[in-house]
Every structure is written in structure tokens, then in C-alpha cells.
């Protein structure tokens, strides 16, 4: 590959065709994606995470309540989740429907009962 070198104010720059630049950027992004995937797999191997089915991720991305999606994935009823989180069933219903955001304390209890990070449900 031929690159033209240009010096501006004592600093050297390589001028390459745009198509080559775009391929280099794509290769860097692919390498970063691979590194991210490897880091996630290592966390899971250490017991620090788990794989989620695409249906769970898709439901959340489609705007469904993360609390509801994770609750259903964990095969819990609203009553079971409420009991485990120390909340009322009505509060779980309000959070899942979006009628209430829930307090930080409530959301932490729900996250713990669902075995997910707080960030996963907010």
C-alpha cells in the first residue's frame, strides 16, 4: 500500500485512500467487538454474569418493562416477585406498567430478587 506522507508544522501525516481508511476503521471496530465479547465470556466463566436469550434482549429493546421481562424470564409471578422483594403486588404492577418508577430501595430489592444488576431494570 502506498501512502503519501505530508508534513504540517513538523508533524507527519499519512494520506491514504478513503476506502483503505474505512477498512482499517472497520477492522479496529471488529477487534474491539471481539475483545468485548471475550471480556463478557470471561465474566460469565467467573460466575459474574449470564447469557440472556435474544428474546429477553429484544423485548426490552422493544420497550417492554425490564422488570416484567426479567420476571417472566425467571418464571416468577408478580406475587412471588413482590414477596421476595418485600413489596406489594400492586407496586410490582405499577412498576411493570410504567405507572410508577419505584423508589431506589424498591428497585434494588427487585433487582436482587430477579438476580440482575440494578442497571438492567432501570
N, C-alpha and C positions, 0 to 999 in steps of 0.2 A: 504494500500500500504506500502510495506516495502522499506525503503531506507537505504542504508548503509552510515554512516557518517564517513568522512575521515578528519583528521586534518593535515593541512600542514602549517608549520610556524605560528602556533597559530590561523589560520583561518579554520573554519569548512566548509566542502563541503558535499552536499548530492549527493550520487551516485544513480541514478535511471535508469531503463531500457530505452533504446533509444525510444522504441515505446511510452512509457508514456511521455517522454520529447517531442516528436513530437506532441502528442495530446495536451499537455499543450501549446506549441507554437501556434498550430492551434486555440485553444480556445482564446488565447490572441489576435491573429490577427482578429478573428471573432468579438471579443468585440471591438477592435479598429475600424473595418469597421462599426459596428453598431453605435458607438459613432460618427464617421464621418458622417454617413447618418443622424443621429439625428441632428447634428450641421447644416447640409445643409438644412434640413427641417425647422429648427428654423429660419435660414436666410431667407428662402423663405416666411415663415409666417410673418416675419417682413417687407416683401417687398424688401429685399435686393438681390433677385435672382429669378430665374425661372427655371422650368423644361425644358429641351430640349429633343425633341424626339430622340430615338435611331438613327433614320436615319440621323439626323444632326451630332451627335457624330460620327457615323460610316463613314460618308462622309469625315469628317475632318481627322479621323484616317486613312482613305484610301488614304490620300494625296491630296484631293481636296483643293482648295483655301478656307481658312476660310472666307474671305471676300465674296466670291461668295456664299458659303453655307449659311451664315447668311443672306445675301441679299435676296437670294431666299426664305429662311425660313420666312423672314419678308415681302415677296411678293412685293419686290421693283424691279423696273427696274434699269439698270445701270444709265440711265438718272436721275431717281428720286434720287438715292443714290448720284450721282455726285452733283446734285442741293442742296441737304440737307447738304452735306459735304463741299460745296463751291469749288468743284474740277471739272475738265473736265471729260467728259465721257471717253476720251482717257486714262486719268490717271487711272480711275477705271478699264478699260480693261487691261491696262498694269499690274496693281497690281494683278488682278484676274488671269491673265495668267502666272504670275511669271516673266514677262519681266522687272518689276521694283519692288523694295522692298517698295517704297514710303517713303517719309520723315516722321519723327516722328510726325510733325504737321499734315500731311495728314492722317496718321493712327489714330491719336487721333480724328480727325474730322469724319473719317469713323466709328470708334467705337461708337462715340456719336450718329451719325445718325442711327446706327444699334441697339443702346441701349444694347451694350455689353461692357465688360471691354476690355481695350487695349490688355491685355494679351491673350484674347480669339482669337484675329485675327493675332497675330504675332508669 
